[in-house]
Every structure is written in C-alpha cells, then in structure tokens.
Amino acid sequence: TSDQHPWFQLARKAKTGSTLRDFYVWSDTSEMYKEARVIFKDFELSNWTWDPVAKAYYWHRFFSHQPDLNYNNPLVRKKIMRVINYWLDMGVDGFRLDAVPYLFEKEGTNCESLPETHEYLKVIRSYIDSKFKDKMLLAEANQWPEDAIAYFGNRDECHMAFHFPLMPRLFMAIWMEDRFPIIDILEQTPSIPDTCQWAFFLRNHDELTLEMVSDEEKDYMYKVYARDPVTRINFGIRRRLAPLLGNNMRKIEIMNILLLSLPGTPIIYYGDEIGMGDNYRLGDRNGVRTPMQWNIDRNAGFSRANPQRLYLPVIIDPEYHYEVVNVENQEKNQASLLWWMRRVIAMRKRFKSFGRGNIEFLFPDNPKVLAFIRQYKDETILIVINLSRFSQAVELDLSKFSGYLPEDIFSGNKFPRIKDAPYLLTLGRYDYFWFVLKKEEETVRFRKIRNIPEISGSWKTIFTGKTKELLEREILPSYIRTCKYFGGKCQEMREVKIIENINIKEDLCDIQLLLLTISYTIGLPDIYLLPLSFSSGDKAESIVIENSQAVVAHLKCDNTEGIIYDSIYDEEFRKHLLSMFTRKHTIRGLHGELITYAGVNFRKYKQKDLFYAKSHVIKADQNNSSIVYGKELIFKLYRRLDEGMNPELEICRFLTEKISFKHTPPFLGAIEYRRHGHESVVIGILQDFVSSEGDAWTYSLDSLGRYFDCILAKKCEIREAPEVASSRLEFIFQEIPIFQEIIGVACLEMVTLLGKRTAELHLALSSETEDSNFAPEPFSLSYQRSLYQSMQSYTKRVFALLRKNVKNIPDNQRELMHLILPLEKAIIARYGDLFKRKLSAMKIRIHGDYHLGHVLYTGNNFFIIDFEGDPARTLSERRLKRSPLRDVACMIRSFHYAAHNALLRYAPMRPEDIPVLEPWMDLWYRYVAGAFLRAYLETVAHAPFIPPDKADVDTMLKAFLLERAIYELGYELNNRPDWIIIPLRGIKHLLEIK
C-alpha cells in the first residue's frame, strides 16, 4: 500500500506483535532477507526503511513509500478478500495481480514465488470461482518461463500470466535482423494447461524490463535502444514504443504484427495504437504515463482542468506533439496507425488459430525471415515476417501442405498452389504475410444454410457481440453470394460489415433494415441493403417451401425454432412500406434515418383502399427487388446503394412531373436514407404499376418462335435465305415483302413503334434548357477524344480478360474466339473515327441501360422503365450526359441477343433445324434493327442531338455498337462463358468479317 494508507498509519502506531502492527512486515534490523534483490536499484539502497514512529524497519520490495502487506497475517488475507469481493460485486471482470511473486517472505530464500504464494493464490481462485462466473486472474510475474508457468498451477491459480522474457527479445530480433532471439525464448517456454493463456505485450506502464535477459543481451539492448543514459532506469529502458523504434512506421507495424501473430493474448498499452511519444525527463517511469492524447483541445482532451493541475504534463515534443499525434486526427485518416491497428486486430479475431492454436516454426536458410505455422483444428495459418530493413527472398519447406492454396488474409488474394518443391516468397523491408492455407475443395463456393447459436431474449440480439461477428464473417457473405441482385459474383469478397441497423417495428411488422458494406480484394467496396425478419412455425415453414432462397439462417430463440430471412417476403413488411407514404415518415437508425416522401401524383391514391391490397414480389432476375400492390402500384427496393442523386428517381420525376411524358410509369414517392455529413441514399421508389403482357424481350422471343416455325413450315418453298444488300451499318432498311410475310406485319409495326417511343423519350429528355442536370450540351473535340480514350481502355481490359480465360472457353466457340482475338487493334481503330473531326451532335441525359427487358409491352404500346442505368457504374457516372445513340445501340444489340437466344431454345429440341434457321436468324436481326433504326431516325429528324450528316450518324452508331458488344463480351466472360458466342458474333458482324 501507500505509506499514507490508514492501515499503515495504524500499524506504525500499534504495539509490537499486535494484529494491527502485523498488517506490515517489521524488523528491528535491516539484515533479514538478505538474498532478496533490490528491484528499484536506482532509487533504493535496501528493501528495508526505518520508520521513526514505529521505531522499526518496514519491508518494501519497491519504493520506500510503498510498504508491503504481511500476508502471513490472517486478518490481512481476510481484508484482501473483502477488497476482491467489493470490486467483483461492482462488475469488474478480473484482476492483474501486481508483483505477485513478492507476496510472502521467508528467510534463506530470495523471497520470490514461494510455496505460500501459490497456496494463497489457490485460495483466492477457489473463492472467486465459488461466488462468481467468468472472472479472470492475470499474474504479473517477471520470471523466466519455467518459473512463471507455476502461476497457472493445476488450472487452479491464475488464468493468465505475462510472458516477460519474450518482450525484450522481440526488440532484439528486429534490431539484429535475426529470428533467433524469438525462437530461442519460445522454445524454452513450457506448454501450459489448455484452460490457461500467456499474455504478450510490447510496452507497458513500467520500463522495458531487461531482468530476464543475459548480461550480454542487456548490454546490447542498452547500446541500441538507450544510448542516452537518462533513458535507463533500474533494469530497463523508460521509453514508449514509437520513440524506441525511432518513430519508424514500418518497424512499429512489424512489431505489432509479431505481437498479434504469436501464441497468446496480445495486450496493447494505451497510446501505442496512435504512436504516442514520451518524456523520460519527467523522472521515474512517468515519461510513459502521460495523459492520453484525444484531440487538440486543452490537455489533449484528457481533462478540462487547469494544465498546471494535471497529474503529468502532456507531450509537446515537436515530433510527438499532442496537436499532431491524437485520436481525433487519426480517426479522420484511414491511412493512420490507429486505423491500421483496428484492421489488423479485426482480422486476427476472425481466426481462432491466433488465440488458441499451436505454433510450429519453419527454419528456412535466410535467418532474417521468421516463418511459422499456427494451427487450430482444421484451420491453418502461415505467418512469414521479414525482420530486415532490406528486401528478402525466402524458400519455405511446405511439402506437408502440398496441394494447399495460400490465401492472403488481408486482401483475399490467392497465391500459387503449394507443391513438394520449396515455396518461394519475396518480402519488402519489414514486410509480412498472413496466409490461411486452404485445401482446393475449400475454395469452392457453395450455399449452406447456417445455424446461429441459440439465444435468449429478442431475436435482434444477433446483431450484437459475437453473433454479429458470426453474421459478418460467415453467414452474410455466404448468403449474399447467392442473391440474384448481388453484382460482385465475379469478384473475390474480402469482408462484409454491418454499417447501419434500422429497427422498423409497428403492429405486426418487426424487421431490421441492414446496410452492409462489402469489400473486395480488388476495387472499391459496395453498399447493399438487406432487410431481415424472424419467423417461426407455419409462417417459417411456408417461406422455406415457397421462397427457400430468402432464408439466411436458422435460429433458436427462447426455445422457439425459426428462420432469419429476407423481409421482402414478409407480407407485413410490404404493407408497412406502402403505409409509410401516407405521411412524411421518419425512422431513426444507429447513424442516420429513413425519410419517406410522396410525389405529386400520389394524391389520387391516398383515398383508395390500396393498403389492404394483396402484394407480391416479382420473381424476375433483377438487380433489385420489386413489390406489386394489387394491380396499381409497384415499389422498387434498391439493393446496391450509393450516395448521391439516383438517376431513376431524378429522370422519373422529370419525365412525369415536369414534362408529362406518357410512356413511363408516373413517379409516386421515394424512401431515402440520410446521415449527417453524407449525401442521401435512395432506398426505393414508388410508381404506377403498368398492366402488361410482359416485357419486349418476351414479346421478341415469342415473335421469333413464330418466325422460325414459319420458316420451317416453308422450307420446301424457300430452300435458303436470300442474299439481301444492306443499306447502312449492315442493317436492312428497305421493305422486302417476303420478310414482312414471314416476320409478320404486327411484329414489324411494334418494332417501328418501339423506335418511335425511343425517339420520343430522347426528345423529352432533351427538351429542358434551364435545369443544368438536363440541358443538352454540345460535343467538342476534347469530349470526343475523351470518349475514344474511355472506349479503348475498356476494350483493352476486356481483351486481357479474354486472353486470361482462353482455357475456359467452350470448345465449340474457340474458333470464333481465335478469329476475334487478334482484332483488338482493329476495333480500337474504329473508335478512332470518333475524333477525326468535330461531330455536330449534343449530349443529353439518356436511359443508360436500354434493352428489351426494360420496356413493357401492353399489347398495343410500350412503356419504358428502369432508368437507374448500368448498375456496374457509379451513380455519378450514370448521370453523365451522353449521345442518345448509345441507347439506340444498346437496343439494337438486344435484338441480336434475342435472335440468338431464340435459336438456342431450338437447339435441344430440334438440333437438325439449326443450320436451316441460322441464316434466317441473321436476316431477322438485320431487318428488325433496320426497321427500329429507321423509325427512330425519322422521329428525331432535325433534332440537335443527332448529327445532320448521315456519315457521322453511322460513325457514332458503329462505335457505340462495338462498345456495347465489347461490354457484353466482358459481362459474359465473368458470368456466362457459354454465352460469349453472341457478343463474338456481334463483333464479327460489326467488323464486316464474312
């Protein structure tokens, strides 16, 4: 205790031999316990100090103002039990047993780690275990490993113990650039009971102790880490981590990687996570105990007190000044040490091998590289650390893991497969790798519905603590990969994090609306929306049977078995979404809020009894989820989110509230997520539901089916497709009676109408001159050069992907692929025509992802829908103004896809008819595309966004058609390799290769 403690004040005045006097250790002489070392040799000459009041010497192992309690006194032990009880009742999780080896004294010994100490620890442990659950004892015993292990007892003393000898050897290894000190001390460390754990650390509140090193090692450490004698104290060095390592960020990172990689529990000293400095001139060990640096305010944000009243002054050294090194600054900088530490710790927590696994050292020839295996059950981690300030190469003997695939834990990148031969790695200065070694079959993705461990209370507790970590680490990534709306299937997912959780609870609706950030090994992260519900009994069974794809996990909650599933399949949630539009609705989440608002066209629905109408989810292969209410409303719930103005909301409001364009469903309202300091995020929009007979894609496939049937019926009369000269762009513009008869007048009329509606859309979008978001802008040579640059860069990326996937191309498509593969430069040359001279054209807002699937067919008309643009692009990119001929090119390519898709449907049923139908398929595409284009150009005649020169129109359309075909090639390579024949044939056609 302190010498000011009431116990000591009573003891020094009590009679010799009394119980109160014996609260401390007294002697008439300072000659007792001579074999006990003086620990604070720089401050104390003896472990005994004379007390003039008691007229006796009292015992202290540290400072003279810190007298030692006498644990041989039963009353002391009883009082200490009360202290323990007091704090555990209050709720603390455990105790660090400070200087635990020095509790008892015995003549003829060094007074350290005596049997009496261990007996007393057993009593304390037994008492705590009998009265409390989940409490911990951590031994601070600065001893060699073989002595420190005694503090675990037979699982009946301390749960944990600090491993003091390792710490200085980590610093030795990094300076010597040699792994030997680390391996040497860990090989001397005995195994411990499986219920116990070592605690490792780099720095703490005391000096960097050198008690557990040899004299030679101590001399070396002083020379390299404490050249200024003032930094030395007792048996160690009084410095923080960052100054010890010269504020070298690479060294700081590699030391923390060492700490977090080794077998045990890492303990981090406050301030080291931001690289705080020290002030060793404050005396004693106070230089490493200065106030935590939170921000640039008074006293570094630690206290509002007068700075002269602080227990110690804050750091004002220019290199570590609290205005530079503080939490607030580093919170704002994702590249800071604080954020690096958070990421590494979070990654470590994902793998049990780090905390529980065994360790097996590897011994490559290069001593500057430390390599070892951490293994727990079926989980295997390979750690490789370069201790040198220079780059190093190392060959590892991993033959026992032959066939395994190393996957970098941080990036998710896969490294070459391990073979029997030595495995070569190269590492930069102070570099490191954490690999998880996976068997080949483990890397195959599969969907398995997981069980969440049983919980008590509300099912929503799964979004806290370890269950939340399980959701983020395993359950949500597995589920999201299987969702139709997930656009990152071709990318390697690195991690999933819940960044927002909004509780929507009203009447029977009780859901959690999650915003997930999904990070990949390459590229920017995405944000996805996932509403989750819990159901049990018949309702859960019904969902499993009818919508099994919606089930995220099984959960047992308060003995009730049920499922966690996508709330879009919950009727109550769908009802609640619609009811939110009857008033401006706000629901708060953890960080932001949901805002619902209605458009001007929603007024006509407020009096209707729509909110009791049955709803259902459209089961289509969409990027989002759409809910239909009765036959009057449709709500589109966006799944992939982005901050900023949503182009669909913007264009729909413009077309239906400002322009009164009649061929798209009116905008009725929207739900947005808003967070202070961020742009709003559109969650979903409400529109009129258009009763239709399907989309234009389905209509085209039906028309093609009839067209093919007609050809086969007449194949005796028309033995082969006639040669017809193309008018422009290889399309057929002239009317040919035989085609009109076979295709059908009705089909051609509808294609012509679609061309007209497309033109009317572009005329409407270009009609605004005041609103800068919609006002047309002229082409310029600079823009045309930029357009070329974008096209050629994307083409190069797709051709690189094609070359990479040559082996994956189906055999029946390789001949065509090898024909196209050498034509990369020819394609780019075609793009070059775009900037040979200035084009007299305008940029306007366009649809952006215009194909047959985004047009509804009503039986006698077309409605254009889904203005959100290409979901693979960012919102800001989708809002860029472009030539409307891009939309035209997309629709023409959609006709090409429809023709091939219809033919592929015939292939399994009547393969012998394919050679007959193929040439007619090509003629259908050219004729229908010609009819569409002719109607479009006639309707937009003299519009400023179309060049008056036909040659310029042809130049632009050819470039946009080629660009779209290349886009399709990249998409199919990533998603449907069997389909690449369609874009390959399109490229061949556009390049006029016979």
Protein Blocks (a to p, Z undefined) as FASTA:
>chain_A
ZZkbfklmmmmmmcehiaklmmpccdfbfkgoklpccfblmlpcbfbdcdfklopacddf
bdfklccddfkbmklmmmmmmmmmmmmmnopabdcdehklmmpccehiahiaifklmmmm
mmmmmmmmmmpghiacdddddddfklmmmmnmnoiacfbdcdfklmmmmmmmmmnopakl
mmmmmmmpccddfkbccdddfbdfbdcdfklccfklmmmmmmmmmmblklpghjbccddf
klmnoopaklmmmmmmmmmmpgcdddddehjlnopacdfkngpjllmmcccdfblcehhl
maccdfklpfbdcdfbfklgfklncfklmmmmmkbmklmmmmmmmmmmmpmklmmmccdd
dddfblkbccddddehjbccdddddfbfbdcdddddfklmgoiacddfklopacddddfb
dcdddddehiacddddddfklmpccdddddddddehjfklmmgcjllmmmmmmmmmmmmm
mpmklmklmpccfbdcdfbdcdddehjbccdddddddddfedcdddddddddddehjllm
mmmmmmmmlpmbdcdeehiacddddfklgmklmmmmmmmmmpccddddfklccdddddfk
lmmmmmpcklmcccdddddddfbdcddehjlbccdddfbdcedjdfklmmmmmmmmmnop
akbccdfbdcddddehiacddfbdcddddddebdfklmmmmmmmmmmmmmmmmmmmmmba
cddddfbgoiafbdcfklmmmnopklmmmmmmmmmmmmmmmmmmmmpfklmmlgccdddf
klmmmmmmmmmmmmmmmmmmmmmmmmmpcfklmmmmmmmmmmmmmmmmmmmmmmmpccdd
dddddfkpacfklcccehjaccdehjnbpfkbcfklmmpccdfklmmmmmmmmmmmmmmm
mmmmmmmmmmmlmmmmmmmmmmmmmmmmmmmmmmmmmmmgoiakbcfblklmmmmmmmmm
mmmmmmmmmmmmmmmmmlmmmmmmmmmmmnopZZ
